[in-house]
Amino acid sequence: EISACLVGSEMCIRDRVKGGIYADSTLTKPIHRVKLILKTDNGNKIYRTDKNGKFNILTDQKIAEFSLEIKKKGYITVVVNGISQDTDFDVIFRKALSVHDVGYEGASEIIMRN
């Protein structure tokens, strides 16, 4: 859902990205306190998942496309590129087997909800 907000006499659109981070493919084992780094042309902003592994990111800036870096110690970092506004997705987050697994692609799974 995209919500509108009045700022002075100007209208702005709030972009939203939401979903959850899980440790299993049944999406029943949420991972809390996962760091989410929203990366845009205007800089980075850090968010964290709640105790149920959920995230709901709203930004007042009109963003055509951005990326989200998902990090937690002991897990493989995931970078989701090319996210557009009003996106829902879940991530099945995989544990790193060693420090060398940090950039291993395909270890985690992204489930788009749109």
C-alpha positions as CSV (number, residue, x, y, z in Angstrom):
1,E,0.0,0.0,0.0
2,I,1.3,3.4,-0.9
3,S,0.2,6.2,1.5
4,A,0.2,9.9,0.8
5,C,1.3,12.6,3.2
6,L,0.9,16.3,3.2
7,V,4.1,18.3,3.8
8,G,3.3,22.0,3.8
9,S,1.4,22.4,0.6
10,E,3.3,19.6,-1.2
11,M,2.2,16.0,-1.5
12,C,4.7,13.3,-1.1
13,I,4.5,9.5,-1.7
14,R,5.8,7.1,0.9
15,D,7.5,4.1,-0.5
16,R,7.2,0.9,1.4
17,V,9.1,-2.4,1.6
18,K,8.0,-5.1,4.0
19,G,8.4,-8.8,4.8
20,G,10.2,-11.1,7.1
21,I,13.5,-13.0,7.7
22,Y,13.2,-16.7,8.5
23,A,15.6,-19.6,9.2
24,D,13.4,-22.2,7.4
25,S,11.5,-22.7,4.2
26,T,8.1,-23.1,6.1
27,L,8.5,-19.5,7.3
28,T,7.9,-20.5,10.9
29,K,11.3,-19.8,12.5
30,P,11.7,-16.0,12.4
31,I,15.1,-14.4,13.0
32,H,15.0,-11.2,15.0
33,R,17.4,-8.3,15.2
34,V,18.6,-8.7,11.6
35,K,20.2,-5.6,10.2
36,L,18.7,-4.2,7.0
37,I,20.6,-1.5,5.2
38,L,18.5,0.5,2.7
39,K,20.8,1.8,0.0
40,T,19.8,4.7,-2.2
41,D,21.4,7.5,-4.2
42,N,20.8,9.7,-1.1
43,G,22.8,7.4,1.2
44,N,22.1,4.5,3.5
45,K,19.7,4.0,6.4
46,I,19.7,1.1,8.9
47,Y,16.7,-0.8,10.1
48,R,16.3,-4.0,12.1
49,T,13.7,-6.8,12.1
50,D,11.4,-7.0,15.1
51,K,11.1,-9.9,17.6
52,N,8.9,-11.7,15.0
53,G,11.5,-11.3,12.2
54,K,9.4,-8.8,10.4
55,F,10.4,-5.5,8.8
56,N,8.3,-2.7,7.4
57,I,10.4,0.1,5.9
58,L,8.7,3.4,4.9
59,T,10.7,6.2,3.3
60,D,9.5,9.7,2.6
61,Q,11.7,10.0,-0.5
62,K,10.4,9.0,-3.9
63,I,12.7,6.1,-4.8
64,A,12.5,4.5,-8.2
65,E,14.8,1.6,-7.4
66,F,17.0,0.7,-4.4
67,S,18.9,-2.2,-2.8
68,L,18.6,-3.8,0.6
69,E,21.6,-5.4,2.3
70,I,20.6,-8.0,5.0
71,K,23.2,-8.9,7.6
72,K,23.5,-10.8,10.8
73,K,26.6,-12.3,12.4
74,G,26.8,-16.0,11.7
75,Y,24.6,-15.8,8.6
76,I,25.4,-15.2,4.9
77,T,24.9,-11.6,3.9
78,V,22.2,-11.1,1.3
79,V,21.9,-8.1,-1.1
80,V,18.6,-7.6,-2.8
81,N,19.1,-5.3,-5.8
82,G,16.5,-3.6,-8.0
83,I,13.7,-3.4,-5.5
84,S,11.0,-1.0,-6.6
85,Q,8.5,0.8,-4.4
86,D,5.7,-1.0,-2.7
87,T,7.4,-4.4,-2.5
88,D,6.7,-7.4,-0.2
89,F,9.2,-10.3,0.2
90,D,10.4,-12.8,2.7
91,V,14.0,-14.1,3.0
92,I,15.0,-17.6,4.1
93,F,18.4,-16.7,5.7
94,R,21.1,-19.4,5.8
95,K,23.8,-19.8,8.4
96,A,27.4,-19.4,7.2
97,L,29.4,-22.6,7.5
98,S,32.6,-20.6,7.8
99,V,33.8,-17.0,7.4
100,H,34.5,-17.8,3.7
101,D,30.7,-18.3,3.1
102,V,30.0,-14.5,3.5
103,G,29.5,-13.8,-0.2
104,Y,28.2,-17.2,-1.3
105,E,25.3,-16.6,-3.8
106,G,22.3,-18.9,-3.8
107,A,22.7,-19.9,-0.1
108,S,19.7,-17.8,0.9
109,E,16.3,-17.6,-0.8
110,I,14.2,-14.6,-1.5
111,I,10.4,-15.1,-1.9
112,M,8.8,-12.1,-3.6
113,R,5.2,-11.5,-2.6
114,N,4.1,-9.1,-5.4
